Amino acid sequence: MRKKQEYYDLILKNRELAKDPEVLRCTCTQTLCEWHGRCRECVALHRYHKDHVPACLQPFINEKFKELVKIGELIAVEKEKTPIEYRLYVRGQDKKKSDKSE
């Protein structure tokens, strides 16, 4: 277990990291997603729906699961991604809706 000072040093380091725009940059590959770049909202919605893990977190979680799955001699299958056409459809529908309201 960490000592109090080690924990405090970690907090200080994390505070510095949180000031770096590169660390805070959204790394999600789903750039057409309505919540891209709004990570707090994205994670909250994923937590609420309990459907799947946000795309930005999937690569490193999948790496860890693949190692665990090997132990049980199982096979890990990735979930199908939401087609880009669906995201484009949402944007089109939103545009139609905003055009009507103008």
C-alpha positions as CSV (number, residue, x, y, z in Angstrom):
1,M,0.0,0.0,0.0
2,R,1.2,3.5,-0.7
3,K,2.3,5.8,2.1
4,K,0.5,9.1,2.6
5,Q,3.4,11.1,1.1
6,E,3.5,8.8,-2.0
7,Y,-0.2,9.3,-2.4
8,Y,0.2,13.1,-2.1
9,D,3.0,13.1,-4.6
10,L,0.8,11.2,-7.0
11,I,-2.0,13.8,-6.6
12,L,0.4,16.6,-7.3
13,K,1.6,14.9,-10.4
14,N,-2.0,14.3,-11.6
15,R,-2.8,17.9,-11.0
16,E,0.0,18.9,-13.3
17,L,-1.1,16.3,-15.9
18,A,-4.6,17.7,-15.8
19,K,-3.3,21.1,-16.9
20,D,-1.8,19.7,-20.0
21,P,-4.1,20.1,-23.1
22,E,-2.6,17.1,-24.7
23,V,-3.5,14.8,-21.8
24,L,-7.0,16.2,-21.8
25,R,-7.5,15.8,-25.6
26,C,-10.3,13.4,-26.5
27,T,-8.7,10.3,-28.0
28,C,-11.9,8.7,-29.1
29,T,-12.0,7.4,-32.6
30,Q,-15.7,8.1,-33.0
31,T,-15.2,11.7,-34.2
32,L,-18.8,11.9,-35.6
33,C,-20.2,11.1,-32.2
34,E,-22.4,13.9,-30.7
35,W,-20.4,13.7,-27.5
36,H,-16.9,13.6,-29.0
37,G,-14.7,15.9,-26.9
38,R,-17.2,16.0,-24.1
39,C,-15.8,13.1,-22.2
40,R,-17.5,13.8,-18.9
41,E,-21.0,13.6,-20.6
42,C,-19.9,10.6,-22.7
43,V,-18.8,8.6,-19.7
44,A,-21.9,9.5,-17.7
45,L,-24.2,8.4,-20.6
46,H,-22.3,5.1,-21.0
47,R,-22.5,4.6,-17.2
48,Y,-26.2,5.3,-17.3
49,H,-27.1,3.0,-20.2
50,K,-24.7,0.2,-19.1
51,D,-24.5,-0.8,-22.7
52,H,-20.8,-0.7,-23.5
53,V,-17.5,1.0,-22.6
54,P,-16.7,4.3,-24.4
55,A,-14.7,3.7,-27.6
56,C,-11.7,5.6,-26.2
57,L,-11.4,3.1,-23.3
58,Q,-11.9,0.0,-25.4
59,P,-8.4,-0.6,-26.7
60,F,-6.6,-0.9,-23.4
61,I,-9.5,-2.7,-21.7
62,N,-9.6,-5.2,-24.6
63,E,-5.9,-5.8,-24.2
64,K,-6.3,-6.7,-20.6
65,F,-9.3,-8.9,-21.2
66,K,-7.6,-10.8,-24.0
67,E,-4.8,-11.8,-21.6
68,L,-7.4,-12.9,-19.0
69,V,-9.4,-14.8,-21.6
70,K,-6.3,-16.7,-22.7
71,I,-6.0,-18.1,-19.1
72,G,-9.5,-19.8,-19.5
73,E,-8.7,-20.8,-23.1
74,L,-11.7,-18.8,-24.3
75,I,-12.2,-16.5,-27.3
76,A,-12.9,-12.8,-27.0
77,V,-15.1,-11.3,-29.7
78,E,-15.3,-7.5,-30.2
79,K,-18.8,-5.9,-30.2
80,E,-19.9,-4.6,-33.6
81,K,-19.3,-0.8,-33.9
82,T,-22.1,1.7,-34.7
83,P,-22.0,2.3,-38.4
84,I,-20.9,5.8,-39.5
85,E,-24.1,6.0,-41.6
86,Y,-26.1,6.1,-38.3
87,R,-24.2,9.1,-37.0
88,L,-24.6,10.9,-40.3
89,Y,-28.3,10.1,-40.2
90,V,-28.5,11.7,-36.8
91,R,-26.8,14.9,-38.1
92,G,-29.2,14.9,-41.1
93,Q,-32.3,14.5,-38.9
94,D,-31.0,17.3,-36.5
95,K,-30.4,19.6,-39.5
96,K,-33.9,18.9,-40.9
97,K,-35.4,19.7,-37.4
98,S,-33.4,22.9,-37.1
99,D,-34.4,24.0,-40.7
100,K,-38.1,23.5,-39.9
101,S,-37.8,25.6,-36.7
102,E,-36.2,28.6,-38.4
